[in-house]
Amino acid sequence: MDPLLFPLAANRPLGRRAFLGGSASFAAAALFSSSRLGGAVAAAPVFRAYPFSLGVASGDPTPDGVVLWTKLAPKPLEPGGGLAPEPIEVSWTIAEDEGLSRGVQSGKVVASPQWGHSVHVEVAGLRPDRWYWYQFKAGAELSPKGRTRTFPAADSLPEKLRFAFASCQHYESGLFTAYQHLAREDLDLVVHLGDYIYEGAARDKQVRRHNGPEIFTLDDYRARYALYKSDPALQAAHAMAPWLVTWDDHEVANNYADDIPGKAAPRDEFMRRRAAAYQAYYEMMPLRRAQLPTGPDLLLYRGLEYGRLARFNVLDTRQYRTDQPQGDGRKPPSPVLMDPKGTILGNRQRDWLFDHLARSRTDWNILAQQVMMARVDLAPGKEILHSMDQWPGYEFERRRFLNHCLAQKVKNPVVLTGDIHTHWANNLVADFDRPDSAPVGVEFVGTSISSGGDGTQMPKGREHTLGENPFVKFLNGERGYVRCEVTPRQWRTDYRTVPYVEKPGAPLVTRASFVVESGKPELQRA
């Protein structure tokens, strides 16, 4: 146990409120103090290896700013990243050109050991709808350069937005070849929908190998992120454009629900694990101070507007959900799924989302979230089975969302989903008991970057899934990502796939494309 993170005695029962009270004040002090472990800030450090081994990233852009991220880690897989536990000064600069000759801002920050020597610079005062380049320096060492972009002005109507979304990048299962291709795309933004890492133990006979057993502690999670972020393709994808990120379950543990782990464990023990996982996530992502974790809590849901063209509602369907009412896995319909107390969002997040959807002035209203919303029957024949870990496991709230979109006349709702390692294109119909009822919105589900290993165009059960769920318009089991181009009049989605990930060199293929006309929430094959 880290006594700085967890100052309470290890054998003392730990309630949620006590946990937060004991950790929140220390967390803030450690992040913003220039020296917490004693000694002066190292302004001219000498490193035993290249300190920017995990690359650079940017995220959460606004019309006048963006978050710039890096982390000092000369030995990234070692505890402490191969650094002494002392604060280190890091310089940064942001410019209008790749050569950094037209600098617009620069400054110095302190990389604190309490936060893994990570750096989060919240730049403000930039011009809207512009590309910028940035770089960090520590001692005599320069980081790689990164490229980022501000969002358009709030009152503007951009001609288009180009972005891609991805999820599920199991390091052992395959290579991140899809990111090699994504990094070459002409994109304004990348959206990551979760399962950035996997928490499991190293396994034999895999494409690559995890570093050690299943992860539980802060050092464990830091090292696992470092392993993933050491991948050159992932670093290139981070460096080419800003990212919006949210998590799913494997950033902590498989299929957890709030304070209930997927595998049985004492609550106090799991909450300590969650606190470690959440801190490591914050340290490793280009997130703002608003997302600073306090013990086992991190406020991740948030909204970002791309002018009047599109609003991204970034959701968290893990931290606040009630437990899966019938347990995990696939189960038949049951009245318990209509319990109004069952929630995948939590009351506060749901109220926040519904309020912003009702008041939205953008042409497109996007939910960037984790698990499938369409109520798909996953069993062939007369038997009916739904996934309890997805929105159908919280059927009352799923219907409540769709009814809210109808009642409030929400303009062009589009749901982006990850999690299940397959591509889907779904019409979100008003009444899934009548699959031919009018669509309320659309859902695009992205496959994995590598999870599951080499995929297939024809996943098991594809024919009966398409035949018994007429609102499902596409299903594909290859690896890849999803590219979207949004204009005031039309949304276009391209499903970009690679035929294999268990060896290098896979080509990129567009397997299917769909368009949605503004005001007509229905998928059309392009």
FIMISE-974969 format. One record per residue (C-alpha): x, y, z. Coordinates in steps of 0.2 Angstrom, whole numbers, plus 5000, padded with zeros to 4 digits. Example, Ala and Ser with C-alpha at 12.3 -4.5 7.8 and 13.67 -1.06 7.14 Angstrom:
<nodes>
+------+------+------+
:    x :    y :    z :
+------+------+------+
: 5062 : 4978 : 5039 :
: 5068 : 4995 : 5036 :
+------+------+------+
</nodes>
This chain:
<nodes>
+------+------+------+
:    x :    y :    z :
+------+------+------+
: 5000 : 5000 : 5000 :
: 5006 : 5017 : 4996 :
: 5005 : 5027 : 5012 :
: 5004 : 5044 : 5003 :
: 4989 : 5038 : 4993 :
: 4981 : 5028 : 5007 :
: 4985 : 5036 : 5023 :
: 4972 : 5026 : 5033 :
: 4977 : 5010 : 5041 :
: 4977 : 4995 : 5030 :
: 4967 : 4984 : 5042 :
: 4953 : 4997 : 5045 :
: 4936 : 4996 : 5037 :
: 4936 : 5009 : 5023 :
: 4920 : 5018 : 5019 :
: 4918 : 5028 : 5003 :
: 4917 : 5044 : 5011 :
: 4931 : 5041 : 5023 :
: 4942 : 5035 : 5008 :
: 4938 : 5052 : 4998 :
: 4941 : 5062 : 5014 :
: 4958 : 5054 : 5017 :
: 4964 : 5055 : 4999 :
: 4957 : 5070 : 4990 :
: 4966 : 5084 : 4999 :
: 4983 : 5075 : 4997 :
: 4979 : 5072 : 4979 :
: 4977 : 5090 : 4975 :
: 4992 : 5095 : 4986 :
: 5003 : 5083 : 4977 :
: 4998 : 5088 : 4960 :
: 5000 : 5106 : 4962 :
: 5015 : 5107 : 4974 :
: 5032 : 5110 : 4967 :
: 5040 : 5099 : 4980 :
: 5031 : 5086 : 4990 :
: 5044 : 5073 : 4994 :
: 5057 : 5085 : 4999 :
: 5071 : 5094 : 4989 :
: 5071 : 5107 : 4976 :
: 5063 : 5105 : 4959 :
: 5076 : 5098 : 4947 :
: 5078 : 5111 : 4934 :
: 5093 : 5103 : 4924 :
: 5091 : 5084 : 4926 :
: 5102 : 5071 : 4918 :
: 5093 : 5056 : 4913 :
: 5100 : 5038 : 4911 :
: 5090 : 5035 : 4895 :
: 5078 : 5045 : 4884 :
: 5064 : 5052 : 4896 :
: 5051 : 5055 : 4883 :
: 5049 : 5036 : 4879 :
: 5030 : 5036 : 4880 :
: 5028 : 5050 : 4867 :
: 5016 : 5065 : 4868 :
: 4998 : 5068 : 4866 :
: 4984 : 5081 : 4866 :
: 4966 : 5081 : 4870 :
: 4950 : 5089 : 4875 :
: 4951 : 5104 : 4863 :
: 4941 : 5120 : 4865 :
: 4939 : 5135 : 4853 :
: 4954 : 5143 : 4862 :
: 4964 : 5129 : 4870 :
: 4969 : 5111 : 4872 :
: 4978 : 5099 : 4884 :
: 4996 : 5095 : 4880 :
: 5002 : 5078 : 4888 :
: 5018 : 5069 : 4891 :
: 5027 : 5059 : 4904 :
: 5045 : 5057 : 4910 :
: 5050 : 5039 : 4910 :
: 5068 : 5034 : 4905 :
: 5064 : 5016 : 4911 :
: 5045 : 5016 : 4908 :
: 5043 : 4998 : 4915 :
: 5052 : 5000 : 4931 :
: 5044 : 5007 : 4947 :
: 5044 : 5026 : 4946 :
: 5048 : 5025 : 4927 :
: 5067 : 5024 : 4931 :
: 5067 : 5041 : 4940 :
: 5071 : 5046 : 4958 :
: 5056 : 5052 : 4968 :
: 5059 : 5071 : 4965 :
: 5050 : 5084 : 4955 :
: 5057 : 5089 : 4938 :
: 5055 : 5105 : 4928 :
: 5048 : 5102 : 4911 :
: 5047 : 5116 : 4898 :
: 5034 : 5117 : 4884 :
: 5031 : 5127 : 4868 :
: 5016 : 5128 : 4856 :
: 5018 : 5135 : 4838 :
: 5009 : 5138 : 4822 :
: 5021 : 5129 : 4812 :
: 5029 : 5111 : 4813 :
: 5047 : 5119 : 4814 :
: 5041 : 5128 : 4830 :
: 5048 : 5145 : 4823 :
: 5031 : 5154 : 4825 :
: 5029 : 5151 : 4843 :
: 5013 : 5157 : 4851 :
: 5015 : 5151 : 4869 :
: 5028 : 5143 : 4880 :
: 5030 : 5139 : 4899 :
: 5037 : 5128 : 4912 :
: 5028 : 5115 : 4923 :
: 5033 : 5103 : 4937 :
: 5032 : 5084 : 4934 :
: 5028 : 5077 : 4951 :
: 5033 : 5060 : 4956 :
: 5016 : 5058 : 4965 :
: 5008 : 5059 : 4948 :
: 5020 : 5048 : 4940 :
: 5030 : 5062 : 4932 :
: 5016 : 5065 : 4920 :
: 5013 : 5082 : 4913 :
: 4996 : 5090 : 4909 :
: 4997 : 5108 : 4902 :
: 4980 : 5117 : 4899 :
: 4984 : 5129 : 4885 :
: 4972 : 5144 : 4883 :
: 4971 : 5159 : 4872 :
: 4974 : 5150 : 4856 :
: 4964 : 5154 : 4840 :
: 4949 : 5144 : 4835 :
: 4949 : 5131 : 4822 :
: 4968 : 5130 : 4819 :
: 4982 : 5117 : 4819 :
: 4996 : 5119 : 4831 :
: 5012 : 5110 : 4834 :
: 5020 : 5107 : 4852 :
: 5035 : 5100 : 4860 :
: 5042 : 5097 : 4878 :
: 5059 : 5098 : 4885 :
: 5067 : 5092 : 4901 :
: 5085 : 5095 : 4905 :
: 5094 : 5093 : 4888 :
: 5081 : 5081 : 4881 :
: 5068 : 5086 : 4868 :
: 5052 : 5076 : 4866 :
: 5044 : 5071 : 4849 :
: 5034 : 5085 : 4841 :
: 5015 : 5083 : 4842 :
: 5001 : 5091 : 4831 :
: 4985 : 5097 : 4838 :
: 4970 : 5107 : 4834 :
: 4958 : 5119 : 4842 :
: 4939 : 5117 : 4840 :
: 4929 : 5130 : 4829 :
: 4922 : 5146 : 4838 :
: 4906 : 5142 : 4847 :
: 4895 : 5152 : 4836 :
: 4902 : 5146 : 4820 :
: 4895 : 5132 : 4808 :
: 4910 : 5122 : 4801 :
: 4909 : 5115 : 4784 :
: 4914 : 5098 : 4790 :
: 4922 : 5088 : 4804 :
: 4933 : 5072 : 4801 :
: 4936 : 5060 : 4815 :
: 4939 : 5042 : 4819 :
: 4935 : 5032 : 4834 :
: 4943 : 5016 : 4841 :
: 4943 : 5005 : 4856 :
: 4949 : 4988 : 4863 :
: 4968 : 4987 : 4860 :
: 4974 : 4971 : 4869 :
: 4993 : 4971 : 4868 :
: 4995 : 4952 : 4869 :
: 4982 : 4948 : 4856 :
: 4989 : 4957 : 4841 :
: 4999 : 4972 : 4834 :
: 4992 : 4990 : 4833 :
: 4993 : 4990 : 4814 :
: 4976 : 4999 : 4813 :
: 4984 : 5014 : 4822 :
: 4998 : 5014 : 4808 :
: 4984 : 5018 : 4796 :
: 4974 : 5029 : 4807 :
: 4989 : 5040 : 4810 :
: 4990 : 5043 : 4791 :
: 4972 : 5049 : 4790 :
: 4967 : 5067 : 4787 :
: 4958 : 5069 : 4804 :
: 4953 : 5083 : 4816 :
: 4950 : 5072 : 4831 :
: 4952 : 5054 : 4837 :
: 4939 : 5047 : 4850 :
: 4944 : 5032 : 4861 :
: 4929 : 5023 : 4868 :
: 4938 : 5012 : 4881 :
: 4949 : 4996 : 4885 :
: 4964 : 5006 : 4882 :
: 4973 : 4993 : 4892 :
: 4969 : 4976 : 4898 :
: 4972 : 4971 : 4916 :
: 4975 : 4952 : 4914 :
: 4991 : 4942 : 4918 :
: 5004 : 4938 : 4904 :
: 5000 : 4923 : 4894 :
: 5010 : 4911 : 4884 :
: 5010 : 4909 : 4865 :
: 5003 : 4926 : 4862 :
: 5008 : 4938 : 4848 :
: 5016 : 4949 : 4862 :
: 5017 : 4947 : 4881 :
: 5010 : 4957 : 4895 :
: 5023 : 4963 : 4908 :
: 5019 : 4952 : 4923 :
: 5004 : 4945 : 4932 :
: 4986 : 4953 : 4934 :
: 4988 : 4971 : 4939 :
: 4981 : 4978 : 4956 :
: 4992 : 4992 : 4962 :
: 4996 : 5009 : 4956 :
: 5014 : 5004 : 4950 :
: 5006 : 4989 : 4941 :
: 4994 : 5000 : 4932 :
: 5007 : 5013 : 4928 :
: 5018 : 4999 : 4920 :
: 5004 : 4992 : 4910 :
: 5000 : 5008 : 4902 :
: 5019 : 5011 : 4899 :
: 5019 : 4995 : 4890 :
: 5005 : 4999 : 4879 :
: 5011 : 5017 : 4876 :
: 5028 : 5011 : 4871 :
: 5020 : 5005 : 4855 :
: 5026 : 5016 : 4840 :
: 5009 : 5015 : 4831 :
: 4999 : 5021 : 4846 :
: 5012 : 5035 : 4849 :
: 5010 : 5041 : 4831 :
: 4991 : 5041 : 4832 :
: 4992 : 5051 : 4848 :
: 5004 : 5064 : 4840 :
: 4994 : 5067 : 4824 :
: 4978 : 5075 : 4832 :
: 4969 : 5078 : 4848 :
: 4960 : 5064 : 4857 :
: 4944 : 5063 : 4867 :
: 4945 : 5048 : 4879 :
: 4934 : 5038 : 4890 :
: 4936 : 5021 : 4898 :
: 4926 : 5005 : 4899 :
: 4930 : 4991 : 4911 :
: 4947 : 4984 : 4907 :
: 4955 : 5000 : 4913 :
: 4951 : 4993 : 4930 :
: 4944 : 4975 : 4929 :
: 4932 : 4965 : 4918 :
: 4914 : 4970 : 4918 :
: 4914 : 4979 : 4935 :
: 4899 : 4989 : 4940 :
: 4903 : 5004 : 4951 :
: 4910 : 4997 : 4967 :
: 4906 : 4979 : 4962 :
: 4920 : 4969 : 4954 :
: 4917 : 4957 : 4940 :
: 4926 : 4944 : 4950 :
: 4922 : 4942 : 4969 :
: 4933 : 4953 : 4980 :
: 4931 : 4963 : 4996 :
: 4924 : 4980 : 4993 :
: 4938 : 4989 : 5002 :
: 4951 : 4980 : 4992 :
: 4942 : 4983 : 4975 :
: 4940 : 5002 : 4979 :
: 4958 : 5003 : 4982 :
: 4961 : 4994 : 4966 :
: 4949 : 5006 : 4957 :
: 4958 : 5021 : 4965 :
: 4975 : 5015 : 4958 :
: 4967 : 5012 : 4941 :
: 4959 : 5029 : 4940 :
: 4975 : 5038 : 4945 :
: 4985 : 5029 : 4932 :
: 4972 : 5033 : 4919 :
: 4972 : 5051 : 4923 :
: 4991 : 5051 : 4923 :
: 4992 : 5043 : 4906 :
: 4979 : 5053 : 4897 :
: 4977 : 5071 : 4890 :
: 4964 : 5076 : 4903 :
: 4960 : 5092 : 4911 :
: 4961 : 5097 : 4929 :
: 4943 : 5094 : 4930 :
: 4946 : 5076 : 4928 :
: 4958 : 5075 : 4943 :
: 4954 : 5059 : 4953 :
: 4950 : 5060 : 4971 :
: 4953 : 5042 : 4978 :
: 4941 : 5030 : 4969 :
: 4931 : 5044 : 4960 :
: 4935 : 5053 : 4943 :
: 4923 : 5064 : 4935 :
: 4925 : 5058 : 4917 :
: 4908 : 5062 : 4908 :
: 4909 : 5079 : 4900 :
: 4903 : 5089 : 4884 :
: 4913 : 5097 : 4870 :
: 4905 : 5106 : 4855 :
: 4913 : 5108 : 4838 :
: 4905 : 5124 : 4834 :
: 4886 : 5123 : 4830 :
: 4890 : 5107 : 4819 :
: 4891 : 5094 : 4833 :
: 4892 : 5091 : 4852 :
: 4901 : 5076 : 4859 :
: 4893 : 5070 : 4875 :
: 4907 : 5059 : 4882 :
: 4899 : 5046 : 4894 :
: 4905 : 5035 : 4908 :
: 4894 : 5019 : 4909 :
: 4905 : 5010 : 4922 :
: 4908 : 5021 : 4937 :
: 4889 : 5024 : 4942 :
: 4880 : 5009 : 4935 :
: 4870 : 4997 : 4946 :
: 4875 : 4979 : 4946 :
: 4869 : 4969 : 4931 :
: 4852 : 4964 : 4937 :
: 4853 : 4946 : 4931 :
: 4872 : 4944 : 4933 :
: 4883 : 4944 : 4918 :
: 4882 : 4936 : 4901 :
: 4867 : 4933 : 4890 :
: 4850 : 4932 : 4898 :
: 4832 : 4931 : 4892 :
: 4820 : 4946 : 4894 :
: 4814 : 4948 : 4912 :
: 4803 : 4961 : 4921 :
: 4818 : 4965 : 4933 :
: 4826 : 4974 : 4918 :
: 4812 : 4987 : 4919 :
: 4816 : 4992 : 4937 :
: 4817 : 5011 : 4937 :
: 4831 : 5010 : 4949 :
: 4842 : 5001 : 4937 :
: 4854 : 5013 : 4929 :
: 4869 : 5012 : 4918 :
: 4873 : 5031 : 4919 :
: 4868 : 5035 : 4937 :
: 4856 : 5049 : 4941 :
: 4867 : 5064 : 4940 :
: 4875 : 5059 : 4924 :
: 4858 : 5055 : 4916 :
: 4851 : 5071 : 4921 :
: 4866 : 5080 : 4914 :
: 4865 : 5071 : 4898 :
: 4846 : 5074 : 4896 :
: 4848 : 5092 : 4900 :
: 4861 : 5095 : 4887 :
: 4852 : 5085 : 4874 :
: 4836 : 5095 : 4877 :
: 4845 : 5112 : 4875 :
: 4857 : 5107 : 4862 :
: 4859 : 5119 : 4847 :
: 4871 : 5108 : 4837 :
: 4866 : 5099 : 4821 :
: 4872 : 5083 : 4827 :
: 4872 : 5076 : 4845 :
: 4884 : 5062 : 4848 :
: 4886 : 5050 : 4862 :
: 4904 : 5044 : 4864 :
: 4901 : 5029 : 4875 :
: 4906 : 5011 : 4878 :
: 4893 : 4997 : 4876 :
: 4879 : 4993 : 4863 :
: 4863 : 5002 : 4865 :
: 4853 : 4993 : 4852 :
: 4843 : 4978 : 4859 :
: 4850 : 4964 : 4849 :
: 4843 : 4946 : 4851 :
: 4859 : 4936 : 4851 :
: 4851 : 4919 : 4851 :
: 4845 : 4910 : 4835 :
: 4827 : 4904 : 4833 :
: 4814 : 4906 : 4846 :
: 4825 : 4909 : 4861 :
: 4829 : 4927 : 4865 :
: 4845 : 4932 : 4874 :
: 4851 : 4950 : 4877 :
: 4868 : 4955 : 4884 :
: 4867 : 4960 : 4902 :
: 4883 : 4971 : 4902 :
: 4876 : 4982 : 4888 :
: 4861 : 4994 : 4888 :
: 4848 : 4980 : 4886 :
: 4853 : 4975 : 4904 :
: 4846 : 4992 : 4909 :
: 4831 : 4991 : 4898 :
: 4821 : 5005 : 4908 :
: 4835 : 5017 : 4906 :
: 4838 : 5012 : 4888 :
: 4820 : 5016 : 4883 :
: 4820 : 5031 : 4894 :
: 4834 : 5038 : 4883 :
: 4826 : 5035 : 4867 :
: 4809 : 5042 : 4873 :
: 4818 : 5058 : 4879 :
: 4826 : 5060 : 4861 :
: 4808 : 5058 : 4854 :
: 4799 : 5070 : 4867 :
: 4813 : 5083 : 4866 :
: 4815 : 5082 : 4847 :
: 4834 : 5080 : 4849 :
: 4842 : 5084 : 4833 :
: 4851 : 5069 : 4824 :
: 4856 : 5059 : 4839 :
: 4871 : 5047 : 4835 :
: 4878 : 5034 : 4847 :
: 4896 : 5029 : 4845 :
: 4900 : 5012 : 4854 :
: 4915 : 5001 : 4857 :
: 4918 : 4986 : 4868 :
: 4913 : 4970 : 4858 :
: 4927 : 4968 : 4845 :
: 4915 : 4969 : 4830 :
: 4909 : 4982 : 4818 :
: 4890 : 4985 : 4818 :
: 4878 : 4998 : 4811 :
: 4861 : 4999 : 4819 :
: 4845 : 5009 : 4818 :
: 4839 : 5014 : 4835 :
: 4821 : 5011 : 4833 :
: 4808 : 5019 : 4844 :
: 4801 : 5002 : 4850 :
: 4812 : 4986 : 4849 :
: 4797 : 4975 : 4852 :
: 4792 : 4982 : 4835 :
: 4808 : 4981 : 4825 :
: 4800 : 4990 : 4810 :
: 4795 : 5005 : 4820 :
: 4803 : 5022 : 4815 :
: 4821 : 5025 : 4820 :
: 4825 : 5038 : 4833 :
: 4844 : 5039 : 4830 :
: 4858 : 5028 : 4824 :
: 4872 : 5018 : 4832 :
: 4889 : 5015 : 4825 :
: 4899 : 5001 : 4834 :
: 4918 : 5000 : 4831 :
: 4928 : 4984 : 4832 :
: 4944 : 4982 : 4841 :
: 4961 : 4988 : 4837 :
: 4968 : 4971 : 4841 :
: 4958 : 4962 : 4855 :
: 4953 : 4945 : 4849 :
: 4967 : 4943 : 4837 :
: 4964 : 4940 : 4818 :
: 4946 : 4943 : 4815 :
: 4935 : 4938 : 4801 :
: 4922 : 4946 : 4789 :
: 4909 : 4933 : 4794 :
: 4909 : 4932 : 4813 :
: 4900 : 4917 : 4821 :
: 4881 : 4919 : 4821 :
: 4881 : 4933 : 4808 :
: 4867 : 4926 : 4798 :
: 4854 : 4924 : 4812 :
: 4859 : 4940 : 4820 :
: 4856 : 4950 : 4804 :
: 4840 : 4939 : 4800 :
: 4832 : 4941 : 4817 :
: 4837 : 4959 : 4820 :
: 4831 : 4969 : 4805 :
: 4838 : 4986 : 4813 :
: 4855 : 4979 : 4812 :
: 4862 : 4984 : 4794 :
: 4880 : 4978 : 4795 :
: 4890 : 4966 : 4805 :
: 4909 : 4963 : 4803 :
: 4922 : 4954 : 4814 :
: 4938 : 4961 : 4807 :
: 4950 : 4973 : 4817 :
: 4951 : 4991 : 4813 :
: 4942 : 5008 : 4817 :
: 4928 : 5019 : 4811 :
: 4931 : 5035 : 4801 :
: 4917 : 5048 : 4801 :
: 4914 : 5064 : 4791 :
: 4901 : 5076 : 4797 :
: 4893 : 5091 : 4788 :
: 4878 : 5101 : 4792 :
: 4868 : 5090 : 4779 :
: 4875 : 5073 : 4781 :
: 4885 : 5061 : 4791 :
: 4896 : 5048 : 4783 :
: 4904 : 5033 : 4792 :
: 4917 : 5021 : 4784 :
: 4921 : 5005 : 4792 :
: 4940 : 5003 : 4790 :
: 4947 : 4986 : 4793 :
: 4963 : 4976 : 4793 :
: 4962 : 4958 : 4788 :
: 4975 : 4952 : 4801 :
: 4985 : 4958 : 4817 :
: 4995 : 4943 : 4822 :
: 5008 : 4948 : 4810 :
: 5014 : 4965 : 4803 :
: 5010 : 4973 : 4787 :
: 4991 : 4971 : 4785 :
: 4983 : 4982 : 4772 :
: 4968 : 4994 : 4776 :
: 4951 : 4990 : 4768 :
: 4935 : 5000 : 4769 :
: 4922 : 4986 : 4771 :
: 4906 : 4996 : 4771 :
: 4900 : 5014 : 4772 :
: 4884 : 5022 : 4778 :
: 4877 : 5039 : 4777 :
: 4863 : 5048 : 4787 :
: 4854 : 5063 : 4781 :
: 4851 : 5077 : 4793 :
: 4833 : 5076 : 4800 :
: 4832 : 5058 : 4794 :
: 4838 : 5046 : 4807 :
: 4840 : 5031 : 4797 :
: 4855 : 5022 : 4789 :
: 4858 : 5022 : 4771 :
: 4871 : 5011 : 4762 :
: 4884 : 5022 : 4753 :
+------+------+------+
</nodes>
